[in-house]
Amino acid sequence: MSHDAFTVGLVATVAFAAPAPTSLGAAVLVDRTDRRRVLLHADLARAVVVALFAVAVVAGARSLPLLAGVAAVLESLGALHRCAANAVVPALAGDESGALEHTYGRLATAEITTSSFVGPPIGGWLFALAPALPFALDSLSFVGSGAVVATLPAIAPPPSAPLVEQAGSKRHAVIEGCLWLRHHAIARRLLALSVLSLFGSAAWAGIFVLYAHERLDVTGTGFGVLATAMAAGALVASLVVPRIVTPSRSRTIVLAGLGIDTLGACTLAITRSPFVAVAALVVIAGGATGWSLVTLPARQRLVPDELRGRVTGAHQTCTFAATALGGVAGALLASRVSIAAPFSLAAALTAVAALVACRLPRDLGAASTLAA
């Protein structure tokens, strides 16, 4: 539909921006209804949307506005699904030490393996047969996910959570989650890490295809190698970090991850070698995955169960907004300064995030006792 990297990057920006204004309202459902039902409905709704898009592809109705609209709807439904999933996982993982880290590690391993190593080859092969086939299979995957979710036990909202029936009470519920996040010092710092890091990574992610072509002089297979390098780094981190994290090491792992992310972004800002870029991408993806597998369980432990959906929704609203704005900033820097400038911005923001992380407690597991 388009070979212009800037245009494709804007489509991705639209997709990430779409859930920002709706995440807060949708998150109220997670704290007020059966969370399993929210997961199931989100999966089935995504199955319908992708199936309709497959029909549109067959009919020849392919355009960037349509793609942007479908991506925005899917990302909004995905945000609702992640919000519910993050509220459900702590209840299913149990209270044993390290159980939440190991659970999120296994989830990350499964997601990276399927989305980066299994899905793309199958999708490419199906696309060569017929452009609509990958979307048809994707629709079936959401149906399968819903079938798995249906086997979970009902996960009702906490007894202390009253039903939200009026607009005023819904607004109050949203505000309650935002205020909790605002007044909890450790949760605020964890949010700052995510916002800074995602703004920086989004700045270069949207123009990465153009960077690879113009700066590294790679196309086709070479770009596939770069993408595989990122997936490999993330996969290794998802396997290793849950096994080495302990309460006394949590802040150290976060700082190490942010530090190597900064180093990797600096390297990409100055190198012209595709081989060096491969190593830098492994480092960046591994570092980002590693520190997120520490901070996500830490945040989940901080938040009371009755607020988990709304706090996650508030967190997602901020991170989606940061991702969208980062994509725009990166496109502007690439077009007006240089194609490598977004990586310099990412390095600077990740370094600032590391300074914020220095103010985290050494043991993030004990962070729930701290407040602003």
Buried (B, 14 or more C-beta within 10 A) or exposed (E): EEEEBBEBBBBBBBBBBBBBEBBBBBBBBBBBBBBBBBBBBBBBBBBEBBBBBBBBBBEEEEEBEBBBBBBBBBBBBBBBBBBBBBBBBBEEBEEEEBBBBBBBBBBBBEEBBEEBEEBBEEBEEBBEEEBBBBBBBBBEBBBEBBEEBEEEEEBEBEEEBEEBEEEEBBBEBBBBBBBBBBEBBBBBBBBBBBBBBBBBBBBBBBBBBBBBBBBBEBEEEBBBBBBBBBBBBBBBBBBBBBEEBEBEBBBBBBBBBBBBBBBBBBBBBEBEEBEBBBBBBBBBBBBBBBBBBBBBBBBBBBBEBBBBBBBBBBBBBBBBBBBBBBBBBBBBBBEEEBBBBBBBBBBBBBBBBBEBBEEBBEBBBBBBEEEE
